[in-house]
Amino acid sequence: MHVFKLILPIILSVGVAHASGTTCSNGLSGLEKGGVCCPVECGTCGGTGCGSRPGLTKYDCCTSTIKEDNHLCSVTKEAPCVIDEETEADPTCSNGVAKGDICCSAGCGYCGGTGCAGRGGLSGDECCTSKIAAANKSCDDQSAPCVMSGNSDGSDTTDNTTGTTTTTTTVSTSGTSSVASTATSCGGVAKGAYCCNAGCGTCGGTGCGMRGDGCCTSDAALSLCSVTGMSPCLMDCCGTCGGTGCGMRGEGCCTSDAALSLCAVTGMSPCLMDYTTTTTDTTSGTSVADATATSCDGVSKGAYCCNAGCGTCGGTGCGTRGEGCCASDAALSLCSATGMSPCLMESASTTTTTTVDGTTTTTTGGTTFTSTCTDYSKSTVTIEIKKNVETSEKKNGGKNYIRGGGCATLTDIYTAQGGHNDDGPLFVLDSNDNVVGGSPTGYWLLMRDIHVEEGSLLQVHGPDAGGDARVLRIQSTGSRDYYEIRGHGGSLSFMDTKVTSWDTDEKKVNTNYKKERSFIRCVSEELADKPDTCDGHAVNHMGECRMDIIRSEMGEMGYDAAESYGISWKVRGYCSEDPNPEVFERTRVRGDIIDSDIYGMYYGHYSFGHDGGIWTGNKMHDNAQYGFDPHDDSDNLEIAYNTVWGNGNHGIIASKRCNNVKIHHNTVYDGGEGAVGIFLHRSSDDCEVWGNTVYDMKDAGMAIMESMGAHIHDNTFTNVKYGIRLSVGAARNIVENNSFLECDQYGIYTYQGNDKPEASKDWDGLLVDNTFHANTVEGGVKIQKAEGIVFTDNNFYEHSSGEEYRFEDCEDVVWTNNRVPDDICLKGDKNIDYMKSYDSLPDLC
């Protein structure tokens, strides 16, 4: 089960609510359907959208996929699994929920994983596997939390004199002890904490079950590397401290975890090595004081110290400047511990940098604050603020950072800048958008960039969600004075709030999308084990981003530039000229849009490499280009119950390899010139479109271009140029039980078109094996360059005089039981040799 993925607090709380008291018939914690036991986080087992449940995949929640994997519950002892006759719940965990040999308290919902401390209102002692294992309380003689296998061979002893903790393992045959070994490295191929077999190529991802045994993360999760010593297994220790993906490697692996306590006080990790920390050598009894680093022997950025040869520390392209040049490299060790770069200068509070023109900027050195986030397990956050930045430098030099795996609110940022309006980046407003001083009011103005990294979260929540952000304005007054909020390996959450651009000179939103405007983007970027070299490849190992927009108003942002369209989700690293689609197997971008009002953007929505989005109940309107635009490789989406209108281009378009998209019960109308209501474009295969109402579109109500396997049914399209049009190699699509009404030119129109075939080049872009069944059509029919097209049980009506029914360059057409107006004749080819079978066929003209 993929329990290490980032799940936003609102989703996590829902998952816990579902989990309480839920078990499968075999006694395991889970949800049962059809002989399958799914994890409780799925909400339901199987069903529509099972492959796109928040933070999970089809391998967790889809019954058919779980059956194909055939992991038996009697073997795995946890969901997802197939229920077999030999399965029975481990009697030693009858009062809790299990993961491996660890039995957590039942109220945890599920055992271990990111955010275990605080889950269900319980502590880490009850829900975190590492803490329960350290306590080593056997399930044989007490209830959860406990260890089912016991640990009579091992002990956890604390020397109260020195404060150090030493874990020992006793060998029963000789009675000797040695330091316990742990598995922090993978003998195969790794993804996060998961170690798959070497022959897999990559670990986990789409199609992992087809690459051989031990290639899925669910395989690796079944055993610990420290126990088996071979793949597939779960690397149960951190391996490295902090850095990208630290939250996925287990508990206590992020620097923000270490910041919660001093090593001198606790004597055990995770902890912060402070000035007076001493480490006791348990074999010699000697103590050595840790070194303290307040300066950098290389080049620095805030508290981050990179290698001297890097030129600059961190920033775009840091991974291409050599080793140790990214801030994420520096975050892996403390300068006081290593005494050399790259490292984190933990004792530095501020760094002053002199600019070319003699002005100075001051940066707080990753100061740690107590977070005011709601429903979030981590209590601290690290915020880096640039101060005294000249206005002319704000766009390029005024970036501010949220790092370390914690969660921050706007109030936290305001606290980090000193709790006043002197220099920003945040300014307190009143309800009339006037800048005021003093305590936060819920109204904010942002005047510099905010970057969220290292698995951290920026929470912009309104009062109805328990937050501090009723309205957020982002300054947008010109080409040097517009700003962004960017999740880059970190995540963003907007809930019950309003976010817009803001022209402070005019004191109104900036409605000019033809020039630079502020924007929000969520970026995922990860390097391959063997880095790509093609044009457009990933250059920084930042991690994944998630952005959720819930019950919020987002307006008047973005312009025509990559990732700057307004609100964007993007996976970096795909090379269009030398395609490397495997980038989407290792990296995704995620997030939901629910019950929100989005308007005035350049693109209403844009995503690239998105997985599992739920976009329901929204108003998407008056955007310069598209409404919803899931682009390249945005898969497993649900776009439903939205009202989409007044957009300059297509209302809803899934473009280029957007597979398994569900588009249903939307109302789409009033698009611009050449706009289609709903469009499946270029290999957006196996999609389903149903229950939608589309009207007043100047092009087609529905269009399919070189996409295959779609099911278009039970929709109504009215007052459009074409009811539905298919082009460039569209194949194996089924169109049934739709109403195509008041179609000005053709109700049904197929043609090859002039676009170059890509996926359909093997059949020269012809339209193959498409079926039209039981549709009601008002308007003509024009079929060109089609093979194997089938028309059955359709009712055709005349919308206006002079309508054409035309077949040209077709083969193997089936026409049976269709109703056609009496005065219609067939045009096009001079005979009907192209008909494979027919009845009720109109006469040739």
N, C-alpha and C positions, 0 to 999 in steps of 0.2 A: 504494500500500500504506500502511496506517495505522500507520506506524512510530513516530509521536510519542506514542502513547497510553501511559499509565502501565501497566507490566507488573511485577508484584511479583517479587522476586528469585527465588523458587522456580520461578515460571512461566518467567522469562527463562532460567534455567539449563537448563530442559528444552528450550526452543526452540533454544538453541545446540547442545545435544547432537544434536537432530534434523538440524541444518543441516550438519554436517560432511560434506563430500564429496558432497552431494546436488545433482544437476543434472537438468534436463529433457533430452529427446532433442535439443533444439536447442542445448544447451550452456549455457543460462542457469541460474543458481542457482535451484533450486526443486524442487517435487514434481509429477510428471506423472500425469494421469489423463484419459482420453478426449479427447485433443487440447487439454487445458488445462494450463497451468503455474501452480501455486499457490506462494505464498511458503513457504519452509521452516518458518516459525514456525507454520504451520497444523498441523504434525504429520502429517496425512494430507490429501490433496486430495479434497474432496467427502466424501460419507458422512454418517451420522447426526450431528447436532449441528454441521454445518459452519458454521452461522451464529452459533455461540456459542462459538467457540474463544477462549481467554483473550486479551483485548486486541485481538481482530480481529472482523471482521464477515463477512456472507455475500458481500460484494464482494471479499473476500480469498480465501476458502476454499471457496465453493460453486461447483461446476463450471457449474451451470445459469445462475447469476447472472453469472459471468465471461463465459460465452458470449453472454448477452444484452447485456452492455456492449460486447463485441466489440472490445476493445483488442488489436491484433495485436502479437505479440512482436517482429516485425520493426521495429515502430515504437517501442514502449515500451522495448525492451531490458531489461525486468525484469518479474518476476511481480508481481501476477497478470496473465495475458494469454492470448490464444488462439494456439496454435502454428500458424503458417502456413508454406507451403513456402519462402517467401523468408527465413525467420528463420534466422539463424545467430549464434552467440556472437561478440561482438566479439573478434577475435583478440588485441587488445592487452590484454585482461583475462582471458586464458586461465588464469592462475594465481591469480585472485582472485575476488571478488564485487563486482558493479558497482551503482552508483546514479547515474543520469545519466552524466556524463562522468568520474566518480570511480571508481577501481578500488581497493577495500580488500583487505587480505590475506585469504586464503581462510579462515583460522582465526577471523575475526570472525563468521562465520555470515551476517550481513547487514551492509550498509554504511551507516554514519551513524545518526542518530536518537538519542533519549534513552538514556543509559547506554552510549554507544559506547566511552568510555574504560574499559578494564578488561574489555570483553567478550571471552570466550574466553581470558582470561588475557593479552590483548594490550593495548598502550597506545593512547592516542588518536591517536598518529602513524600507526598502522596501520588504525584502524577509524573515525575521525571524519573526515567529508568536509571540514570546514572546515580542519583541520590538514593534510590531504593536499593540498588545493587551495593552501594557503599555501606548502607545500614545493615545489609546482609541478614535480615530477619527472615527465617524460613517459614514457608507457608504450611509446613507440616504441623505446626503447633499454634498458629495464630492467623487471623484474617488479614486481608489486604490493608495496607501495602506490604508486599513480601516477595521473597525470591522462591520460585516454585521448586527449583532444583537444589536449593540450599547452597551452602558454600563452606562445608566443613573443612575443606582443605585450605581455605584462605582466611585471612583476617585483616582488619583495618585498624591499625593501632596508632594512637596519638601520644607523642611525647609531650606531656604537659609542661615540661621544663623549657624545652626549646620551641614549642609551638609548631613543630614540623610534623607532617604526616607521611608515613611510609607504608606502602601496600606490599605485603609479603605473601608468597605462596608456599605452603608446606608440602614437601614430597614425602609421602607416607612411608616409603621403603627405607629412607635413610634418615628422616627426621630433620634434614637441612632445609634452609629457607633461602630464597633468592628473590630479587625484585621481579614482580610480575611483568611478563611481556605483553605488549599491545600491538594491534595491527593498525598502523597509520599509513601504510602504503599499499598499493594495489599491484598484484602480479599480472593483471590483465589490462582492461581498459576501464577508466573510471568516469563517473559523472556525479559530481558532488561527493556524497559519502558512499555511493553505490559502486561496487567493483564487479564488473562483468567479465566473462571469459575473454581471453586475448583474441580469439578468432572472430569475435563479434564485429570488430571494426569500430563500432561506437556502442556505448552503453545506454540502453533504454531508447525512447523515442518511437516514432511511428514505424510499424513493421518490425519491431524488435523480435517478436515471436517467430518471424520468418527467417531470421539470420542464424538460427541455431539455438542449442540449449544454453541457458545461462546468460542470455543477452538482454533480458528485460530487468528493469530496476526491481520489479516485484519478485524476480528470482533471487536477486542479491539480498533483498530484505529478509530472506528466510533464515539466515545464519550470520553470526558475527565473525569477522576475519580473525579476531583474536582467539576464537575458539577453534575454527576449522583450519585456518592457515592457508586456505586456497579459495580461489574464486569459483562460483559467484558468492559474494558475501558483502556484508555491511561493515565499512571501516568505522569502528566504534569509538575511535579517538580522534581528536581534532587534526592531528598531523601538522597543521600550521595554525598560528594564533592570529585571528582577525583576517582582514582582506575580503575580497569578493566571495560571496557564497558562504561566509562563515556560519550563518544561521542554518545552513543545510548540512553542516558537518557534525552537528550534535549540540548538546548543551554545553555552555561555557566556552564556546570557541570564538566568540566575537570580542574585540577589545572593549566594547561597551559592557559586556558581562564582567570582564576583568576590572573595569572601573568602579564596580559597585562596592569593592572592599579592598583594604590594604593587606598585602602579604604579611606585613609585620604584625597584623592583628589576627588574621585567620590562620596563617601558617599553611594554607593549602590553596591550590588553584581552583577556579579562576580568581585572580587578584591583581592589584596594581603594585608593582615594585616601587616603593617610595624611598625617600632618602635614607631612612634608618633601617630598611629591611636587611636582615641578615639571613643567610642560607647556611644551615648546619649540615656538614658532611657527617652522616650518621656512622660512617666507618671510622673516621678519625676524631670526631668531636670538635673539630676546629670550625671557626666561623669566618666568613669573608664578607666585608661590606660591599654592596653593589656600587658600581660607579654611577655618577649622576651626569647626564649630558644636557647642558643648557645651550650648547652651540652645535653647529653642523659643520662637519669636515668636507661637505660637498656643496650642493646648491639646495636652498630651502624654499618651501612654500608653506607659510604658516608654521605649524608644528611638524611638518613633514620634511625630512632630510633625505634627498636623493644623491646618487653618485655624482662626483664632480664633473665627469665627462658628459653629463646629460645636457648641459646648457641651461635648461630650466627644469623645474621639478613638477611633474604632473602635466595636466592639460591635454588638449587634443593631440594625438599622435605620439604620446609619451612612450608607447610600446615599441615604436619604430626607432627611437633614439638610442637604444641600447638597454642593457640590464639595469634594473634598479632605478628607472626614471619615472615611474608612475607613483602617485600618492598611495595607491593600494599596495605597492611593494614596500614602501616605507612603513605602512601601518602594521606590517607583520612582526616587527620586533621593536623593542624600546632601546633608544640610544644608551641609556644607563646600563643596559644589560650587555649589548654587543660592543659598544664603544666605536662603532663604525657605521657608515651609511651602506645601504638605505636603512633608515630607522625613524622612529617617532620620538621627537623631543618632548617627552611628557612633562618636563619641568618648565617649559617655556610658556609664558602666558600671552605675550604679544611679540610680534615681529614687525619691525619698521623697515620699509623699503623705500629708497629714494628713486624717484622717476627721472626721466631724461630732463624734464624742465625744472627740476629742483624741488617739486612738491613731494610730499610724503604720503604714503598710505600705511595704515596700521591695521594689522589682522590679529584678531584673537586667536590663540593657538589651539583650536579645537576644544573650546571650553565645554565641560560637561555640566548640564543642568538637570534638575528634576523636571520631568516632562509633565505637562498638564493634559496630555492626550486622554481620551476616554476609551474604555474597553481595550486597553493594550497592556500586554504582560510586562514589557520592559519599563522601568520607572525612570530611566535617565536617557538623555540624548546629547550628542556632541554637535555644537553649532559653531561655525567659523564665520565671523563677520568682518567685512572690509570697512574700515572707517576713514574719514577725511579724504574721500575720493572726489576729485574735481568733476564737475558736471560733464566736461568733455571726455572724461575717461570712464564714465559709468558703464557704457555699453561694453567696452572691451576689458576694463580692469576692475569692475565692481561686482564680480561674482561672489556670492555667499553660499556656504555649503552646510548641509545637514548630513552627518556621517555617523558611522559606528554601529549601525543596526538598530538604533532607537527610533522613537517617534517624537515629532515636534509639532506644535501648533503655532499659529501666528503670535500668540502671546509669548511663547517660548522664544521666538526670534526677537520680539520686542524686548524681552528681558535680556537676551544676549547682547543687544546693542546698547544696553544701559538703561532701559525703561524710560526713554525720552525721545523726542522728535528731532533732536539736533542734527543728525546726519543720516538717519535711516539705517537700513533700507526700507523699513516700514514706518508709516506715519499714521497716527490716530486721527480719524475724521469724526465729525458729528453726522447726524442723519441727513444733513443738507450738503454733505460732501465738502465741508470746510475743515481745514487742518486745525486741530486743537491739541493741546498738551494733556499731560496727566495720564490717568489710567485708561486701559482699553475700553472702547465703547461698543465694540462689535462691528464698527465700520473702519475699513483699512485702505490705505493707499500704498502700493508697492512701487518703489522707484529704482530698484536694481534687480539683477538676476538672482534667482534661487535655484541651486542645484542640489538634488537629493540623491545620495550615493550610498554604496556599501550596505545595501539591504535595509536602509532607513525608510521612514515613512513621514510624509508631510500630511497632516490632517487638517483640512479646511472645512470645518463643520459649523453649521449655524446653531443658534440657541435651541431649536427644536430637536437637535441631535445631541444636546448637551455641550455644544462647542462655543467658540468665541468669535465666529466669523459670520455675521449676518450678511455683510457685503464686502467684497474685495475688489478694489479698482487697481488695474495695472497701468502705470503711466505709459502713454502712447501719443507723443506730441510731434514726432518727426523722425528722420532717418538716423539720428544719433541719440534719440531719446525714447526708445521703446524697449520693453524687457520681456523676459520669459520666465516661466516656472518649468524646470526640467527634472523629471525623474530619469536618472541614468544609472541603472543598476539599483535604484531605489524606487519607491512607489509613492503614489499620490491618491488621496481620498477626498472627494468633494461630496458633502452631504448637507442637504437643507440650507444651501447657501446661494449667493449670487455673485458671479465673477464676470467682469467686463473690462474692456480697454477703457482708458480715461485720458482725455485731452485736458490737462490741468489749465492750459491757457484759455480754452473755450468753456471749461467746466461742463463737459458733456462727453458721452461716449464718442469714440472715433469711428465713423461709419465709412471711411475711405479705404476700401480693400485694395485699391490700385497702388498704394504705397505701403511702406513698412508699418506694421501694427504689432502690438504685443500678442503673444501666443503661449500655449501650453503644450508640452510634448512629453511623451513617455517612451523612453528608448531602452531597448535591451541590446547588449553587445557582449559577446563572449568569443574568445580565441579558440580555434581548433587545436587539438594536440599537436598537429603539424600545421602551422599557420598558413592560411591561404595567401596567395600572392597576386591574384587577379585584381583588376581594377574595381574598386568598391569593397574590398575585403575589410573585415574587422581589424581595428588597430589597437583597441583597448579591451582588456578583460574586466568588464564592469559588472556583469551579472544581468538578471532579468528585471523588468519593470512591470508593475501593474498599476493601472489607473481606473478608479471607479468614480462614476458621476451618478449620484442618487438624489432624487427629489431636488434638483438644483436648477438654477437658471444660468446659462452660459451664453454670452452674447458679444457680438461686434469685435472679433479678434481675428488675426491671421491675414496673410497675403500670399502672393504666388512665389513661394520659395520652398525648397525641400524641408520637410518636417515643420514648416511654419504656417500651416494652413488654418490654424485656429486651435483645434484640439486634435492631436495626432498620436497614434501608437505606431512604433516603428522598430523592427528588428534590423540592426545594421549588420552588414557583412555579405549580402547577396550580390553577386557579380552578374550583371545582365548580359555582358558580351561573352563571358566564359562561365556559364551557369554552374553554381555550386549549391544545388537544392538541399544538400545535407546540412546546411546552416540552420534550416528550420527543424531538423531533428534534434539539435543540441540546444537551440535557443528559441524562445517564444516571447511574445508580449501579450498581456492579458488585461481584462477589465470589463466591467458591465456598465451600461447606461440605462437607468431605470427611472421612469416617471419624471423626466427632466424636460426643460424648455431650452432648445438650442437654436440660435438664430444669428443672422448677420455675420457669419463666418465666411472665409474664402471657400473652404469645404466645410459643410456642416459637421461631418465626421470623416476621418481618414485613418485607415490602419494598414499595416504591411507586416505580415507574419503573425497575425493575431490568432490566438487559439481559445476557443470556448467562450466567446462573449455572449452575454444575454442582454439584448437591447430592446426593452419592452416599455410600452406605455408612455412614449415620449412625444413631444411636439418638435418636429424638425422642419424649419421653415425659413424662407427669405434669405437663403445663403447664396453667395455669388455663383458657385458651381454646384456640386452634387449635394444631395441630402446625406444619405448613408453611403459611404464608399469604402467597403472592405476591399483592399487591393491584394497584391500578390500573396498567395499562400495564407490567407486568413480563413481558417477552417473551423468546422464544428460550431457555427454561429446560430443563434436564434434571434431573428428580427421580427418582432410581433407586436400587434396592438398599438402601433405608432400612427400618428397623423403627420403626413409629409406633404408640404405644399409650398408653392411660390419659389422654388429653387431654380436657378438659372440653367441647370443641366439635369441629368437623370435623377429621379427621385430616390431609387434604391438600385445600386449596381454592385454586383460581385464580379470582380475583374481579375483574371489570371490565376488559375489554379486554386480557386476558393472552393473547397470541396465540403460536401455534407452541410450545406447551409439551409436552414429552415426559415422561409419567409412567409408569414401567415397573418391574416386578420389585420392588415394595415390598410389605411386609406391614403391614397396618393393622388394628387391632382395639381393642375395649374403649373406645369413646368414651362421652361423657356423654349426658344426655337430649337428644334431638333432633339428635344428631350423625350426620353422614354420613361414610362412609369416604373417598371421593374425590368432589370437587364441582367442576364447571365452571360458573361463575356470571357472568352478564351480559357477553355479548360476548367471552367467552374462546374465540375461534374457532380453527379449524384445529389443534386439539390431538389428540394421540394418546395413548391409555391402553391399555397391554397388559402381560400377564404378572404382574399384581398379585394378591395374595391378601388378601381383606378378610373379616373375620368379627366376630361379636358386636357389631354396631352397632345402636343403638336406633332409628335412622331408616333411610335407604337405604344399601345398599352403594355405589351409584353414583348421582349426581344430575347433571342437566344443566338449567340454567335460562337461557333466552334466549341460548344459545350455539349456534353454527353450525359445520358442517363437521368435527365430531369423528369420530374413528375409535376405537371402543371394542371391543377384541377380545382373546380368549384370556386373560380374567381369570376368577377364581373368587370368588364372593360367597356366604357361608354364614351362616345364623342371623342374618338381618336382617329388619327390618319390610318393606321393599320391596327387591327385587333391584336394580331400576333405576327411577328416576322422572324424567320429562321434564316441564317446565312452561314457561309464559309464553313462547311464541314460539320454542321450540327447533326448529331446522330443519336439514334436510339432514345429519343425523347417521347414521352407520352403526354398528350394534351387532351383532356377529357372533362366533360361536364362543366365547361365554362360558357359564359355568355359574352360574345363579342358584338356589341350593339353600337349602332350609329357610326359605323366605320366609314370614313369619307372616301377611302380609296380601295383597300382590300380588307376583308375580314381575316383572311389567312393568306400569308405571302411568304414564299420561300425563294431564295435566289443564292447563287454562288458568291457573288460580290467580287470586288477587286482586291480585297485584302489578301496578303500572302498567307497560305495555309501553314500552320505550325503543327499542332497535334494531329491534324487531318491530312497531312501531306501524303500519307500512304494511299489515300483514296482521292487525291487531287482536289480536296476541298468540296467534293460533292456532298449533297445532303442525303443521308443514308438511314433507312429503317426508322423513320419517324411515324408516329401514329396519332390520328385525330379521331376521337370517338365521342359521340353523344354531346357535341357542342351545339349551341345556338349561335348562328352567325348572321348578322345583318351587314351585308357588303359583299363585294366580289371575292374571287379566289384566283390567285396567280401562283402557279407551281413551276419552277424552273430548276434544272440541274438536280433532279431528285431521283433516287433509286429506292425501291422498296417502301414507298410511302403508302400509308393505309388510311382510307376514309371510311368509317362505319357509323351508321345510326346518327348522323348529323342532320340538323334542321337548318337549311339555308333560306334566308328571307331577303327580299329586295329592300335596300335602304334608299337608293335613288336610281333614276332611270339611267340606262346605258352601262350598267355594271358588267364587268367581264368575268368569265370563268375560263381560264386559260392554262393549258399544259404545254410546256416546251422542254425538249431534250430530257425526257423522263423515261424511266424503265421500271417494269415490274410494279405498276400502280395497282392497288386494290381499291375498288369503289363499290361498296355494297350498302343497300338499305338506307340511302341518304335521301332526304326530301329537298327538292330544288324547285324554285318557281317555274311555272309552266312556260313562260316566254324566254327562258334562258337557253342558249346554245353554247357549245364548246368551241373555243378558239385555240389557235396555236398550231400544233402539228396537224397535218392534213389527213391523218388516219388515227386509229386508236390501237395500233400495234403495241404501244407502250403499256396497255392495260393487261395486267396479269389475270385479273378476274373482275367482273363488274355486273351490276344490275342497276336499274333506275337511272341510267346514264343519259344526260341530255344529248340531243342530236348535235352533230357537227354543224357549225355555222356555214 
